[in-house]
Amino acid sequence: MPYPLAKLPPLDLVRGFVAVGRRMSITLAAQDLHVTQSAVSRQIRALEAHLGVALLVRGFRSVSFTSEGAQLFRMADVWLSQLGDLTEQLRAPERRTPVTITTTIGVASLWLLPRLGDFQAAHPQIDVRVAADNRLIDIDRENVDIAIRYSLRDGVPDTARWLFGESVVPVAHPSLGARELDARELQRHVLLEFDDPGRPWLQWSEWLNARGLGRAQAKGMLRFNQYDQIVHAALAGHGIALGRLALVAPMLADKRLEAVGGQAASATELAYWLVCNPRRSSPDTAVVMQWLAEQAAATASGLGA
């Protein structure tokens, strides 16, 4: 039997608590709510009295959650965010709510964005918002509808849908005339390095060591902290990159890049996964999910998957 509505804490008290939790400051929460600090403090004390537990630890000009407060905030913050979204839709039904997709900056720039024009042409009634971020964001907290994750299988929910795998191959602009990479050939070329030790499969040191070339010296190395920058540098003829095949396949197909020396791609255990936020399902989200799945199937087919 549902918990009696009459026993639930008043919405104003929960709203004041969430405002404090989002800012971890009573002063800033008061500014957000356009009330006084004392009013927010009274709301927190009233909510604690209603629940019979302490929710905040108050320090000198600082607050932090108790374990009960952290538990309540995780649930209430998501709930109030969803209530806010619905309120906005009801107040302005003519305003379209975009379907938000999050993925890494590299995948957004090299795989998703080039395809969005076709989606808009086919579905002009649906707005899409791209939230590119290399952080693994909480799709509930950030109000995200769909995530394209780049991960091992155990790093995504069981409900995640496999899109396509990840393979890596050295690529360069044809003007470089890069041949089969060996110790002598490496001396002629600059290597384009992804400056992220957390992804060793995209590091030249690992690729070279695996082929017995760990001691070989390249002409030079350029380092970049975003993967799409590496691809743009390769397209400009600045050096040889470790190309993520799913992302650079169109550039190989139209000869803007070429696999160095006909080198075969080496598969990794990483893959791309489609994750839908079950709390934000809608007809528009379903259309975008289906379109992404179709685009991924075309990509996988092109890779021979």
C-alpha positions in Angstrom: 0.0 0.0 0.0 1.4 3.4 -0.9 2.8 5.6 1.8 0.1 8.0 3.0 0.4 11.4 1.2 -0.5 13.3 4.3 2.7 12.0 6.0 5.0 13.1 3.3 7.1 16.3 4.0 5.8 19.5 2.5 7.3 20.3 -1.0 8.6 23.7 0.2 10.8 22.0 2.8 12.2 19.5 0.3 12.8 22.2 -2.3 14.8 24.2 0.3 16.8 21.2 1.2 17.6 20.4 -2.4 18.6 24.0 -3.1 21.1 23.8 -0.2 22.4 20.5 -1.4 23.0 21.7 -5.0 25.1 24.6 -3.8 26.3 23.2 -0.4 25.6 26.7 0.9 22.6 28.1 2.7 23.5 31.6 1.5 23.6 30.6 -2.2 20.5 28.5 -1.8 18.6 31.5 -0.4 19.7 33.5 -3.4 18.4 30.8 -5.8 15.1 30.7 -4.0 14.8 34.5 -3.6 14.2 34.2 0.1 16.3 35.0 3.2 19.0 32.8 4.7 16.9 32.5 7.9 13.9 31.2 5.9 16.0 28.5 4.3 17.5 27.5 7.7 14.0 27.3 9.1 13.0 25.0 6.2 15.9 22.7 6.8 15.2 22.5 10.6 11.5 21.9 9.9 12.3 19.1 7.5 14.7 17.5 10.0 12.0 17.7 12.7 9.5 16.1 10.3 11.8 13.2 9.5 13.3 12.9 12.9 16.9 12.8 11.6 19.7 15.3 11.0 20.2 16.0 7.3 23.1 18.5 7.4 26.3 19.0 9.5 26.7 22.7 9.9 30.2 24.1 10.2 31.7 27.6 10.1 30.4 29.0 6.8 30.0 25.5 5.5 27.5 22.6 5.4 27.8 18.9 4.6 25.4 16.0 4.4 24.8 13.4 7.0 24.5 9.9 5.6 20.7 10.3 5.8 20.9 13.7 4.1 23.0 12.4 1.2 20.5 9.6 0.7 17.6 12.0 0.6 19.3 14.4 -1.7 20.2 11.8 -4.3 16.5 10.9 -4.6 14.9 14.3 -4.1 17.3 16.1 -6.5 16.4 13.7 -9.4 12.7 13.9 -8.5 12.6 17.7 -8.4 14.5 17.9 -11.7 11.9 15.7 -13.4 9.1 17.7 -11.9 10.8 20.9 -13.2 11.0 19.4 -16.7 7.3 18.5 -16.7 6.3 21.8 -15.3 8.1 23.6 -18.1 6.4 21.4 -20.7 3.0 22.0 -19.2 3.4 25.8 -18.9 4.7 26.1 -22.5 3.3 23.1 -24.5 4.3 24.7 -27.8 7.9 24.7 -26.8 9.7 21.6 -27.9 11.9 19.7 -25.4 15.1 18.5 -27.1 16.3 15.0 -26.8 19.7 15.2 -25.1 22.5 12.9 -26.2 25.8 12.7 -24.3 29.0 11.1 -25.4 32.8 11.9 -25.4 34.1 14.9 -27.3 35.8 12.7 -29.9 32.8 10.6 -30.7 30.5 13.7 -30.8 32.9 15.5 -33.2 33.9 12.7 -35.5 30.9 10.3 -35.5 27.7 11.9 -34.2 27.8 15.5 -35.5 28.5 14.7 -39.2 25.3 12.6 -39.2 23.0 15.0 -37.4 22.2 16.9 -40.6 20.6 13.8 -42.1 18.6 13.3 -38.9 17.2 16.8 -38.9 16.3 16.5 -42.5 14.4 13.3 -41.8 12.8 14.4 -38.5 12.4 18.2 -38.5 9.9 18.0 -35.7 12.5 16.7 -33.2 15.1 18.8 -31.6 18.4 17.2 -30.5 20.9 18.6 -28.0 24.4 17.2 -27.9 26.2 17.3 -24.5 29.8 16.3 -25.3 31.8 15.5 -22.2 34.7 13.2 -21.5 33.5 12.8 -17.9 31.2 9.8 -17.2 28.3 11.9 -16.3 25.2 10.8 -14.3 22.4 10.9 -16.9 19.8 11.2 -14.2 21.4 14.1 -12.5 22.3 15.9 -15.8 18.8 15.3 -17.3 20.2 13.4 -20.2 18.0 11.1 -22.4 20.6 9.0 -24.2 24.3 8.2 -23.7 26.7 6.8 -26.1 29.3 5.1 -23.9 32.8 4.1 -24.9 33.5 1.3 -22.5 34.1 -2.4 -21.6 31.0 -4.5 -21.3 31.1 -4.4 -17.5 31.2 -0.6 -17.5 27.6 -0.2 -18.9 24.2 -1.3 -17.6 22.8 -4.7 -18.7 20.2 -2.9 -20.8 22.9 -1.1 -22.9 22.8 -1.9 -26.6 26.1 -2.7 -28.4 26.6 -0.4 -31.3 30.0 -1.3 -32.8 33.5 -2.4 -31.7 36.7 -0.5 -31.4 39.8 -1.2 -33.6 42.9 0.9 -34.0 45.1 1.4 -37.1 47.9 3.9 -37.9 46.6 6.5 -40.3 48.2 9.5 -42.1 47.5 11.9 -45.0 48.5 10.4 -48.3 51.0 13.2 -48.9 53.3 11.9 -46.2 53.9 8.7 -48.2 54.2 6.7 -45.0 55.2 3.1 -45.7 55.2 0.1 -43.4 56.3 1.3 -40.0 59.6 0.0 -38.9 62.5 1.6 -37.0 63.9 3.3 -40.1 60.5 4.6 -41.3 59.6 5.9 -37.9 62.7 8.3 -38.1 61.0 10.0 -41.0 57.7 10.8 -39.3 56.1 12.7 -36.4 53.7 10.7 -34.3 50.5 12.3 -33.1 49.9 11.2 -29.5 46.6 11.2 -27.5 47.8 12.6 -24.1 45.6 10.4 -21.9 47.6 7.6 -20.1 44.2 6.2 -18.9 43.7 4.9 -22.4 46.9 2.9 -23.2 45.4 1.3 -26.3 45.5 4.7 -27.9 49.1 5.3 -26.9 52.0 4.9 -29.3 54.2 3.4 -26.7 51.9 0.4 -26.3 51.4 0.0 -30.1 55.1 0.1 -30.7 56.0 -2.2 -27.8 53.5 -4.8 -29.1 55.4 -4.9 -32.4 58.9 -5.0 -31.0 59.6 -1.3 -31.8 59.7 0.0 -28.2 63.3 1.3 -28.7 62.6 2.9 -32.1 62.8 6.7 -32.2 60.3 8.8 -34.2 61.2 12.1 -35.8 59.1 13.8 -33.2 55.8 13.7 -31.3 52.9 16.1 -31.0 50.6 15.6 -28.1 46.9 16.5 -27.9 44.4 16.2 -25.0 41.3 15.7 -27.2 41.1 12.9 -29.7 39.4 14.9 -32.5 42.4 17.2 -32.5 44.6 14.3 -33.4 42.4 13.4 -36.3 42.4 17.0 -37.6 46.2 17.1 -37.2 46.5 13.9 -39.3 44.2 15.4 -41.9 46.4 18.4 -42.1 49.5 16.2 -42.8 51.2 16.9 -39.4 52.0 13.2 -38.7 50.8 9.7 -38.1 47.9 9.0 -35.8 46.5 5.9 -34.2 43.1 6.0 -35.8 40.0 4.7 -34.1 38.6 2.9 -37.1 34.9 3.5 -36.4 35.6 7.3 -36.3 38.0 7.6 -39.2 36.4 5.1 -41.6 34.7 7.8 -43.7 38.1 9.6 -44.1 39.8 6.3 -45.2 36.9 5.7 -47.7 37.3 9.0 -49.4 41.1 8.9 -49.3 41.6 11.9 -47.0 43.5 9.5 -44.8 45.1 6.1 -45.5 46.2 3.2 -43.3 50.0 3.4 -43.1 51.6 0.6 -45.2 48.2 -1.2 -45.5 48.5 -1.9 -41.8 45.6 -4.1 -40.5 43.5 -2.7 -37.7 44.0 -4.3 -34.3 40.9 -4.9 -32.3 40.5 -3.9 -28.6 38.1 -5.0 -25.9 36.4 -1.6 -25.9 33.1 -1.0 -27.7 30.5 1.7 -28.1 27.2 1.2 -26.3 23.8 2.9 -26.4 22.3 3.7 -23.0 18.8 5.1 -22.6 17.7 6.8 -19.5 14.5 4.9 -18.4 13.3 7.9 -16.4 13.1 10.1 -19.5 11.5 7.9 -22.1 9.4 9.6 -24.7 8.3 9.1 -28.3 11.0 11.5 -29.5 13.6 9.7 -27.6 12.5 6.4 -29.1 12.9 7.9 -32.6 16.4 9.1 -31.8 17.4 5.8 -30.3 16.3 3.9 -33.4 18.1 6.3 -35.7 21.3 6.0 -33.7 21.0 2.2 -33.8 20.6 2.4 -37.6 23.6 4.6 -38.0 25.6 2.3 -35.8 24.6 -0.7 -37.9 25.8 1.0 -41.0 29.1 1.8 -39.2 29.5 -1.8 -38.1 28.7 -3.1 -41.5 31.4 -0.8 -43.0 33.9 -2.2 -40.5 33.1 -5.8 -41.5 31.6 -6.4 -38.0 
